[in-house]
Amino acid sequence: MRVLIFAEAESVARAAADLVARCAAERPELVLALPTGKTAVPLYAELAAAHAGGSLDLSRARSFNLDELRLPRRHPATFRAFMERHAWERIGLDRARCDIPDAEAGPAAECARYDRALAAAGPLDLAILGVGADGHVGYNLPGVPSEGTHLVDLPEALADSLGAPADWRPLQAITLGFGPLRGARRLLMLATTAAKARAVRHLVVGPSDPAWPCSLLRDHPNFDLLLTHEAAAELD
């Protein structure tokens, strides 16, 4: 694991965008796993700027989102809406090559479809990850993780933070499992707030513990962890 610590979130985003650009230059048909959430917004802004400036070419890349909420497809809180706003075509991806779970499909069939699509694309070249304050990665929550794509019930506090409407509680999500993440050629994780410091400590220091899902990825052979000083506060 390579741990890099920066003064501010913007520097984390720039360093991460530079890494993505290098990976795309080395392998134009890059297969990506992409995150959503507040940590990802500055990264997508940097990638959009790089694409506009001609230093990033993702036209032949393929992407898979880490997860999607079980909300009506056109609901503004879906991750599909987030990606349309912040990423996908804005960062130069061909929209036809961007996959995300279909929240309105039958969950069992959709999980199986997503796993087949991932397998057909080959192993992920680069999985870009955030981490939750409780150590979740994607929506692989504390507990024994699933290897494949699966349906998960989200805690009420998490549903509240996502702004899920009352008539869609309990909120569910379809999430990529740990199998494709462990099998990815490279992992890139970003953490930029003090709320993530305890999870970062469990990831870096260990031991591997299902109660802190991020720690189950700590032995990946090609792992870049980009942090602000706040997120690294509990490291020696």
PASEBA-1860 file (N, C-alpha, C; in nm, 3 decimals):
! residues 236
1> MRVLIFAE> 0.084/-0.119/0.000/0.000/0.000/0.000/0.088/0.125/0.000 ~ 0.056/0.216/-0.090/0.125/0.345/-0.096/0.032/0.449/-0.035 ~ 0.077/0.516/0.071/-0.005/0.616/0.141/0.055/0.753/0.114 ~ -0.027/0.841/0.055/0.015/0.978/0.026/-0.077/1.073/0.102 ~ -0.018/1.170/0.170/-0.094/1.263/0.254/-0.075/1.405/0.202 ~ -0.187/1.476/0.188/-0.188/1.610/0.129/-0.252/1.709/0.227 ~ -0.227/1.835/0.200/-0.277/1.940/0.289/-0.427/1.962/0.275 ~ -0.483/1.938/0.157/-0.623/1.971/0.134/-0.686/1.874/0.035
9> AESVARAA> -0.821/1.873/0.036/-0.895/1.780/-0.050/-0.869/1.807/-0.198 ~ -0.850/1.932/-0.235/-0.825/1.965/-0.375/-0.696/1.900/-0.425 ~ -0.595/1.893/-0.339/-0.469/1.830/-0.377/-0.486/1.680/-0.392 ~ -0.567/1.620/-0.306/-0.598/1.478/-0.321/-0.664/1.454/-0.456 ~ -0.761/1.537/-0.491/-0.833/1.521/-0.617/-0.739/1.534/-0.737 ~ -0.649/1.631/-0.732/-0.555/1.651/-0.843/-0.462/1.531/-0.858 ~ -0.411/1.482/-0.747/-0.321/1.366/-0.754/-0.394/1.243/-0.806 ~ -0.518/1.225/-0.762/-0.596/1.110/-0.809/-0.625/1.123/-0.958
17> ADLVARCA> -0.660/1.243/-1.003/-0.688/1.264/-1.146/-0.563/1.238/-1.230 ~ -0.447/1.278/-1.181/-0.322/1.252/-1.253/-0.299/1.102/-1.267 ~ -0.327/1.028/-1.161/-0.310/0.883/-1.166/-0.405/0.820/-1.267 ~ -0.531/0.865/-1.268/-0.628/0.813/-1.365/-0.581/0.842/-1.507 ~ -0.533/0.962/-1.530/-0.486/0.999/-1.664/-0.368/0.911/-1.707 ~ -0.277/0.883/-1.615/-0.163/0.796/-1.648/-0.211/0.655/-1.682 ~ -0.305/0.605/-1.604/-0.357/0.471/-1.630/-0.426/0.465/-1.767 ~ -0.502/0.570/-1.801/-0.572/0.572/-1.929/-0.474/0.583/-2.045
25> AERPELVL> -0.365/0.657/-2.026/-0.265/0.669/-2.132/-0.194/0.536/-2.156 ~ -0.170/0.462/-2.047/-0.103/0.333/-2.059/-0.196/0.226/-2.115 ~ -0.325/0.236/-2.084/-0.421/0.134/-2.125/-0.550/0.205/-2.168 ~ -0.561/0.244/-2.296/-0.679/0.321/-2.340/-0.812/0.250/-2.316 ~ -0.815/0.119/-2.321/-0.939/0.046/-2.298/-0.953/0.009/-2.149 ~ -0.930/0.108/-2.069/-0.933/0.095/-1.924/-1.073/0.052/-1.876 ~ -1.077/-0.042/-1.782/-1.204/-0.081/-1.718/-1.201/-0.025/-1.577 ~ -1.295/0.067/-1.550/-1.297/0.143/-1.425/-1.414/0.103/-1.337
33> ALPTGKTA> -1.394/0.107/-1.207/-1.505/0.111/-1.111/-1.509/0.253/-1.055 ~ -1.627/0.314/-1.057/-1.639/0.455/-1.021/-1.730/0.474/-0.900 ~ -1.694/0.569/-0.814/-1.771/0.596/-0.693/-1.864/0.716/-0.710 ~ -1.949/0.736/-0.612/-2.026/0.858/-0.598/-1.994/0.916/-0.459 ~ -2.061/1.026/-0.426/-2.041/1.084/-0.293/-1.960/1.212/-0.296 ~ -1.958/1.281/-0.182/-1.894/1.412/-0.174/-1.745/1.407/-0.204 ~ -1.678/1.298/-0.162/-1.534/1.289/-0.186/-1.503/1.283/-0.335 ~ -1.595/1.224/-0.413/-1.571/1.207/-0.556/-1.592/1.334/-0.636
41> VPLYAELA> -1.667/1.431/-0.583/-1.701/1.550/-0.663/-1.577/1.627/-0.708 ~ -1.482/1.660/-0.618/-1.361/1.730/-0.665/-1.280/1.647/-0.764 ~ -1.277/1.516/-0.748/-1.206/1.430/-0.843/-1.268/1.443/-0.982 ~ -1.400/1.433/-0.990/-1.465/1.443/-1.121/-1.446/1.583/-1.182 ~ -1.440/1.686/-1.099/-1.414/1.819/-1.152/-1.274/1.826/-1.213 ~ -1.175/1.764/-1.148/-1.039/1.761/-1.202/-1.033/1.679/-1.331 ~ -1.103/1.566/-1.334/-1.105/1.483/-1.455/-1.174/1.556/-1.570 ~ -1.282/1.628/-1.539/-1.351/1.705/-1.643/-1.258/1.813/-1.701
49> AAHAGGSL> -1.183/1.878/-1.613/-1.090/1.981/-1.660/-0.979/1.919/-1.746 ~ -0.930/1.803/-1.704/-0.825/1.736/-1.782/-0.878/1.693/-1.918 ~ -1.001/1.643/-1.921/-1.063/1.604/-2.049/-1.079/1.727/-2.138 ~ -1.129/1.837/-2.083/-1.149/1.959/-2.162/-1.016/2.013/-2.215 ~ -0.910/1.994/-2.137/-0.779/2.043/-2.177/-0.702/1.949/-2.267 ~ -0.757/1.831/-2.293/-0.694/1.737/-2.384/-0.591/1.645/-2.322 ~ -0.578/1.645/-2.189/-0.478/1.561/-2.124/-0.536/1.430/-2.070 ~ -0.664/1.406/-2.093/-0.729/1.283/-2.048/-0.819/1.232/-2.159
57> DLSRARSF> -0.796/1.107/-2.199/-0.879/1.044/-2.303/-0.937/0.915/-2.247 ~ -1.068/0.919/-2.217/-1.138/0.800/-2.169/-1.238/0.748/-2.272 ~ -1.220/0.788/-2.398/-1.319/0.754/-2.501/-1.330/0.604/-2.526 ~ -1.225/0.529/-2.497/-1.227/0.383/-2.518/-1.240/0.307/-2.386 ~ -1.251/0.381/-2.277/-1.264/0.317/-2.146/-1.406/0.265/-2.124 ~ -1.421/0.179/-2.025/-1.551/0.129/-1.984/-1.562/0.146/-1.834 ~ -1.680/0.183/-1.785/-1.695/0.206/-1.641/-1.813/0.129/-1.584 ~ -1.795/0.093/-1.458/-1.899/0.029/-1.378/-1.911/0.107/-1.248
65> NLDELRLP> -2.030/0.147/-1.213/-2.047/0.214/-1.085/-2.043/0.113/-0.971 ~ -1.993/0.159/-0.858/-1.984/0.071/-0.742/-2.122/0.033/-0.689 ~ -2.222/0.121/-0.703/-2.350/0.094/-0.640/-2.458/0.185/-0.696 ~ -2.582/0.154/-0.662/-2.696/0.237/-0.698/-2.805/0.217/-0.594 ~ -2.877/0.325/-0.563/-2.987/0.320/-0.468/-3.112/0.265/-0.534 ~ -3.192/0.195/-0.456/-3.320/0.143/-0.506/-3.425/0.252/-0.493 ~ -3.419/0.345/-0.586/-3.514/0.455/-0.598/-3.564/0.455/-0.742 ~ -3.676/0.523/-0.769/-3.719/0.535/-0.909/-3.606/0.589/-0.995
73> RRHPATFR> -3.593/0.536/-1.114/-3.478/0.566/-1.199/-3.457/0.715/-1.220 ~ -3.564/0.792/-1.227/-3.552/0.936/-1.254/-3.549/1.020/-1.127 ~ -3.540/0.957/-1.011/-3.534/1.033/-0.887/-3.401/1.107/-0.879 ~ -3.402/1.234/-0.837/-3.276/1.312/-0.836/-3.172/1.263/-0.737 ~ -3.212/1.178/-0.640/-3.115/1.128/-0.543/-3.043/1.002/-0.590 ~ -3.079/0.948/-0.708/-3.011/0.828/-0.755/-2.866/0.858/-0.789 ~ -2.784/0.755/-0.786/-2.646/0.771/-0.827/-2.634/0.788/-0.978 ~ -2.731/0.738/-1.052/-2.737/0.764/-1.195/-2.743/0.916/-1.220
81> AFMERHAW> -2.829/0.985/-1.144/-2.839/1.130/-1.158/-2.708/1.198/-1.119 ~ -2.644/1.149/-1.012/-2.515/1.204/-0.970/-2.413/1.191/-1.082 ~ -2.406/1.074/-1.145/-2.307/1.051/-1.249/-2.335/1.135/-1.373 ~ -2.463/1.152/-1.405/-2.498/1.239/-1.518/-2.453/1.383/-1.489 ~ -2.466/1.426/-1.364/-2.428/1.563/-1.327/-2.278/1.583/-1.324 ~ -2.206/1.490/-1.263/-2.065/1.513/-1.230/-1.965/1.438/-1.316 ~ -2.002/1.329/-1.378/-1.903/1.241/-1.439/-1.945/1.200/-1.581 ~ -1.935/1.072/-1.609/-1.971/1.015/-1.739/-1.926/1.102/-1.856
89> ERIGLDRA> -2.018/1.159/-1.934/-1.977/1.233/-2.054/-1.892/1.355/-2.019 ~ -1.913/1.411/-1.901/-1.836/1.529/-1.860/-1.686/1.500/-1.850 ~ -1.650/1.376/-1.814/-1.508/1.341/-1.803/-1.459/1.267/-1.927 ~ -1.545/1.258/-2.029/-1.502/1.203/-2.157/-1.535/1.057/-2.180 ~ -1.617/0.997/-2.094/-1.659/0.859/-2.115/-1.769/0.854/-2.220 ~ -1.769/0.747/-2.298/-1.878/0.719/-2.390/-1.994/0.666/-2.306 ~ -2.106/0.736/-2.305/-2.218/0.697/-2.219/-2.264/0.554/-2.245 ~ -2.249/0.506/-2.367/-2.289/0.369/-2.400/-2.199/0.265/-2.334
97> RCDIPDAE> -2.084/0.310/-2.284/-1.989/0.219/-2.220/-1.986/0.237/-2.069 ~ -2.089/0.303/-2.015/-2.099/0.327/-1.871/-2.213/0.243/-1.815 ~ -2.182/0.153/-1.722/-2.283/0.066/-1.665/-2.307/0.102/-1.519 ~ -2.432/0.089/-1.477/-2.472/0.113/-1.339/-2.591/0.024/-1.312 ~ -2.605/-0.033/-1.192/-2.722/-0.118/-1.166/-2.853/-0.045/-1.194 ~ -2.947/-0.118/-1.248/-3.081/-0.065/-1.277/-3.167/-0.084/-1.153 ~ -3.199/0.025/-1.087/-3.273/0.017/-0.961/-3.415/-0.032/-0.978 ~ -3.470/-0.023/-1.099/-3.609/-0.063/-1.120/-3.622/-0.206/-1.168
105> AGPAAECA> -3.511/-0.273/-1.194/-3.516/-0.414/-1.235/-3.530/-0.502/-1.111 ~ -3.571/-0.626/-1.131/-3.573/-0.722/-1.022/-3.433/-0.738/-0.966 ~ -3.415/-0.723/-0.835/-3.278/-0.717/-0.781/-3.195/-0.843/-0.805 ~ -3.255/-0.961/-0.792/-3.176/-1.083/-0.812/-3.126/-1.092/-0.956 ~ -3.216/-1.066/-1.051/-3.177/-1.072/-1.191/-3.076/-0.963/-1.224 ~ -3.093/-0.845/-1.166/-3.003/-0.734/-1.196/-2.865/-0.759/-1.138 ~ -2.857/-0.815/-1.017/-2.727/-0.849/-0.959/-2.654/-0.951/-1.048 ~ -2.728/-1.050/-1.097/-2.667/-1.151/-1.184/-2.621/-1.088/-1.315
113> RYDRALAA> -2.702/-0.997/-1.371/-2.663/-0.929/-1.495/-2.535/-0.849/-1.476 ~ -2.528/-0.778/-1.364/-2.411/-0.693/-1.339/-2.285/-0.777/-1.325 ~ -2.295/-0.888/-1.256/-2.180/-0.977/-1.243/-2.136/-1.031/-1.379 ~ -2.233/-1.066/-1.464/-2.198/-1.114/-1.598/-2.129/-1.006/-1.680 ~ -2.179/-0.882/-1.670/-2.118/-0.772/-1.744/-1.975/-0.746/-1.697 ~ -1.953/-0.751/-1.567/-1.819/-0.734/-1.512/-1.726/-0.845/-1.559 ~ -1.773/-0.967/-1.557/-1.691/-1.080/-1.599/-1.656/-1.069/-1.747 ~ -1.752/-1.025/-1.827/-1.728/-1.013/-1.971/-1.627/-0.904/-2.002
121> AGPLDLAI> -1.628/-0.797/-1.922/-1.534/-0.687/-1.944/-1.393/-0.721/-1.902 ~ -1.379/-0.828/-1.826/-1.248/-0.865/-1.773/-1.226/-0.802/-1.638 ~ -1.114/-0.828/-1.573/-1.092/-0.768/-1.441/-1.087/-0.617/-1.451 ~ -1.128/-0.553/-1.343/-1.116/-0.407/-1.336/-0.969/-0.369/-1.344 ~ -0.940/-0.268/-1.425/-0.804/-0.217/-1.428/-0.779/-0.123/-1.312 ~ -0.879/-0.041/-1.280/-0.865/0.057/-1.173/-0.998/0.074/-1.103 ~ -1.003/0.046/-0.975/-1.121/0.069/-0.893/-1.095/0.192/-0.807 ~ -1.175/0.297/-0.829/-1.163/0.420/-0.751/-1.265/0.414/-0.638
129> LGVGADGH> -1.218/0.426/-0.516/-1.300/0.398/-0.399/-1.301/0.515/-0.301 ~ -1.411/0.530/-0.234/-1.417/0.608/-0.111/-1.426/0.512/0.005 ~ -1.440/0.564/0.124/-1.458/0.480/0.242/-1.553/0.551/0.337 ~ -1.645/0.475/0.395/-1.737/0.532/0.491/-1.675/0.545/0.628 ~ -1.737/0.624/0.714/-1.686/0.641/0.850/-1.684/0.508/0.925 ~ -1.774/0.416/0.888/-1.776/0.283/0.950/-1.693/0.182/0.872 ~ -1.618/0.229/0.772/-1.531/0.141/0.695/-1.597/0.079/0.573 ~ -1.722/0.114/0.543/-1.784/0.049/0.426/-1.719/0.098/0.297
137> VGYNLPGV> -1.715/0.008/0.199/-1.660/0.035/0.067/-1.766/-0.003/-0.034 ~ -1.803/0.087/-0.126/-1.929/0.068/-0.196/-2.035/0.066/-0.086 ~ -2.130/-0.026/-0.097/-2.220/-0.047/0.016/-2.199/-0.185/0.076 ~ -2.073/-0.226/0.081/-2.034/-0.344/0.157/-2.019/-0.299/0.302 ~ -2.124/-0.322/0.380/-2.132/-0.271/0.516/-2.060/-0.365/0.613 ~ -2.035/-0.321/0.737/-1.969/-0.408/0.835/-2.038/-0.542/0.848 ~ -1.957/-0.646/0.853/-2.007/-0.784/0.855/-1.935/-0.862/0.748 ~ -1.966/-0.990/0.735/-1.901/-1.075/0.635/-1.942/-1.028/0.496
145> PSEGTHLV> -1.847/-0.987/0.412/-1.882/-0.927/0.283/-1.924/-1.031/0.181 ~ -2.007/-0.991/0.087/-2.043/-1.074/-0.027/-1.937/-1.056/-0.135 ~ -1.912/-1.161/-0.208/-1.814/-1.153/-0.316/-1.874/-1.091/-0.441 ~ -2.002/-1.121/-0.469/-2.065/-1.072/-0.591/-2.158/-0.954/-0.565 ~ -2.216/-0.904/-0.673/-2.312/-0.794/-0.663/-2.433/-0.840/-0.583 ~ -2.481/-0.755/-0.493/-2.588/-0.798/-0.404/-2.672/-0.680/-0.359 ~ -2.788/-0.713/-0.302/-2.881/-0.614/-0.248/-2.854/-0.597/-0.100 ~ -2.857/-0.472/-0.052/-2.829/-0.447/0.089/-2.930/-0.346/0.143
153> DLPEALAD> -2.971/-0.366/0.268/-3.054/-0.268/0.339/-2.961/-0.167/0.405 ~ -2.986/-0.039/0.381/-2.900/0.065/0.437/-2.952/0.112/0.572 ~ -2.865/0.141/0.666/-2.908/0.193/0.796/-2.982/0.325/0.779 ~ -3.073/0.353/0.873/-3.153/0.475/0.864/-3.066/0.601/0.862 ~ -2.959/0.602/0.940/-2.872/0.720/0.942/-2.811/0.745/0.805 ~ -2.775/0.638/0.737/-2.717/0.651/0.603/-2.824/0.698/0.504 ~ -2.944/0.642/0.516/-3.055/0.686/0.431/-3.085/0.834/0.452 ~ -3.078/0.878/0.578/-3.100/1.020/0.608/-2.995/1.107/0.539
161> SLGAPADW> -2.869/1.065/0.545/-2.762/1.144/0.487/-2.773/1.153/0.336 ~ -2.839/1.055/0.275/-2.856/1.053/0.130/-2.983/1.126/0.085 ~ -3.063/1.168/0.181/-3.186/1.240/0.148/-3.294/1.152/0.089 ~ -3.297/1.025/0.128/-3.396/0.932/0.072/-3.536/0.969/0.122 ~ -3.636/0.969/0.034/-3.772/1.004/0.076/-3.831/0.901/0.170 ~ -3.924/0.945/0.256/-3.982/0.857/0.358/-4.054/0.738/0.298 ~ -4.113/0.755/0.178/-4.189/0.645/0.120/-4.099/0.539/0.055 ~ -3.966/0.559/0.062/-3.873/0.458/0.011/-3.784/0.407/0.124
169> RPLQAITL> -3.841/0.396/0.243/-3.769/0.339/0.357/-3.826/0.201/0.390 ~ -3.748/0.104/0.432/-3.601/0.114/0.440/-3.538/0.126/0.302 ~ -3.437/0.209/0.294/-3.368/0.230/0.168/-3.276/0.112/0.139 ~ -3.278/0.068/0.015/-3.192/-0.042/-0.027/-3.097/0.007/-0.137 ~ -2.991/-0.068/-0.156/-2.897/-0.039/-0.264/-2.849/-0.170/-0.325 ~ -2.813/-0.163/-0.450/-2.742/-0.271/-0.518/-2.595/-0.232/-0.523 ~ -2.509/-0.320/-0.477/-2.368/-0.284/-0.468/-2.278/-0.394/-0.523 ~ -2.170/-0.352/-0.583/-2.064/-0.442/-0.622/-2.009/-0.512/-0.498
177> GFGPLRGA> -1.977/-0.641/-0.512/-1.918/-0.713/-0.399/-1.766/-0.698/-0.394 ~ -1.704/-0.768/-0.300/-1.561/-0.756/-0.281/-1.480/-0.835/-0.384 ~ -1.542/-0.934/-0.449/-1.468/-1.016/-0.545/-1.401/-0.933/-0.653 ~ -1.476/-0.848/-0.727/-1.413/-0.768/-0.831/-1.312/-0.667/-0.777 ~ -1.330/-0.620/-0.654/-1.235/-0.525/-0.596/-1.104/-0.595/-0.562 ~ -1.113/-0.713/-0.503/-0.990/-0.789/-0.475/-0.918/-0.826/-0.604 ~ -0.996/-0.850/-0.711/-0.938/-0.892/-0.838/-0.894/-0.779/-0.927 ~ -0.917/-0.653/-0.885/-0.879/-0.539/-0.968/-0.727/-0.529/-0.978
185> RRLLMLAT> -0.681/-0.480/-1.091/-0.537/-0.464/-1.109/-0.480/-0.355/-1.018 ~ -0.563/-0.254/-0.990/-0.515/-0.144/-0.907/-0.632/-0.084/-0.830 ~ -0.610/-0.049/-0.704/-0.708/0.020/-0.622/-0.658/0.160/-0.592 ~ -0.750/0.256/-0.598/-0.721/0.395/-0.561/-0.831/0.439/-0.466 ~ -0.795/0.467/-0.341/-0.893/0.508/-0.240/-0.862/0.650/-0.194 ~ -0.969/0.729/-0.180/-0.957/0.867/-0.135/-1.032/0.885/-0.003 ~ -0.973/0.959/0.088/-1.040/0.996/0.213/-0.993/1.137/0.249 ~ -1.088/1.227/0.274/-1.049/1.367/0.289/-1.107/1.435/0.412
193> TAAKARAV> -1.180/1.365/0.498/-1.239/1.431/0.615/-1.199/1.358/0.743 ~ -1.208/1.431/0.854/-1.173/1.374/0.984/-1.265/1.259/1.021 ~ -1.388/1.258/0.969/-1.482/1.151/0.999/-1.432/1.015/0.951 ~ -1.339/1.016/0.856/-1.288/0.890/0.800/-1.160/0.841/0.869 ~ -1.111/0.916/0.968/-0.980/0.886/1.024/-0.974/0.749/1.091 ~ -1.080/0.712/1.162/-1.077/0.583/1.231/-1.078/0.468/1.131 ~ -1.158/0.482/1.025/-1.161/0.379/0.922/-1.025/0.368/0.854 ~ -0.962/0.482/0.828/-0.828/0.481/0.767/-0.729/0.408/0.856
201> RHLVVGPS> -0.736/0.432/0.986/-0.645/0.360/1.077/-0.666/0.210/1.069 ~ -0.792/0.165/1.069/-0.818/0.022/1.059/-0.768/-0.034/0.926 ~ -0.779/0.045/0.820/-0.731/-0.001/0.689/-0.580/-0.015/0.689 ~ -0.509/0.086/0.737/-0.364/0.087/0.724/-0.297/-0.002/0.827 ~ -0.344/0.005/0.951/-0.279/-0.066/1.061/-0.328/-0.210/1.072 ~ -0.456/-0.232/1.038/-0.512/-0.365/1.050/-0.550/-0.397/1.193 ~ -0.581/-0.522/1.222/-0.580/-0.636/1.130/-0.702/-0.636/1.038 ~ -0.704/-0.726/0.942/-0.821/-0.743/0.858/-0.937/-0.788/0.944
209> DPAWPCSL> -1.047/-0.715/0.936/-1.160/-0.738/1.026/-1.289/-0.706/0.953 ~ -1.381/-0.804/0.938/-1.507/-0.776/0.868/-1.588/-0.664/0.931 ~ -1.563/-0.632/1.058/-1.631/-0.520/1.120/-1.588/-0.387/1.059 ~ -1.473/-0.387/0.990/-1.423/-0.270/0.917/-1.393/-0.316/0.775 ~ -1.493/-0.316/0.687/-1.477/-0.378/0.555/-1.355/-0.327/0.477 ~ -1.322/-0.199/0.490/-1.206/-0.148/0.417/-1.079/-0.225/0.449 ~ -1.069/-0.275/0.573/-0.947/-0.345/0.614/-0.927/-0.476/0.538 ~ -1.033/-0.529/0.478/-1.024/-0.654/0.404/-0.954/-0.636/0.270
217> LRDHPNFD> -0.928/-0.511/0.232/-0.856/-0.483/0.107/-0.711/-0.445/0.130 ~ -0.668/-0.441/0.255/-0.537/-0.383/0.288/-0.420/-0.459/0.226 ~ -0.436/-0.587/0.194/-0.326/-0.664/0.138/-0.327/-0.667/-0.014 ~ -0.411/-0.585/-0.076/-0.410/-0.580/-0.222/-0.270/-0.540/-0.269 ~ -0.218/-0.603/-0.375/-0.078/-0.579/-0.413/-0.052/-0.446/-0.482 ~ -0.156/-0.372/-0.520/-0.135/-0.246/-0.592/-0.240/-0.146/-0.547 ~ -0.214/-0.082/-0.435/-0.314/-0.002/-0.364/-0.257/0.136/-0.334 ~ -0.321/0.241/-0.387/-0.284/0.379/-0.357/-0.390/0.440/-0.266
225> LLLTHEAA> -0.348/0.492/-0.153/-0.438/0.556/-0.057/-0.400/0.703/-0.047 ~ -0.491/0.790/-0.089/-0.465/0.934/-0.091/-0.550/1.001/0.017 ~ -0.482/1.074/0.108/-0.548/1.127/0.227/-0.516/1.276/0.246 ~ -0.606/1.345/0.314/-0.572/1.474/0.373/-0.514/1.449/0.512 ~ -0.454/1.553/0.571/-0.404/1.540/0.707/-0.517/1.503/0.804 ~ -0.636/1.556/0.781/-0.749/1.526/0.870/-0.784/1.378/0.864 ~ -0.787/1.321/0.746/-0.821/1.179/0.732/-0.711/1.089/0.786 ~ -0.589/1.140/0.790/-0.474/1.061/0.839/-0.446/1.087/0.986
233> AELD> -0.535/1.154/1.058/-0.506/1.201/1.192/-0.478/1.090/1.292 ~ -0.531/0.968/1.269/-0.510/0.860/1.365/-0.395/0.768/1.326 ~ -0.322/0.804/1.221/-0.203/0.726/1.184/-0.082/0.783/1.258 ~ 0.016/0.696/1.286/0.140/0.743/1.349/0.221/0.824/1.248
END
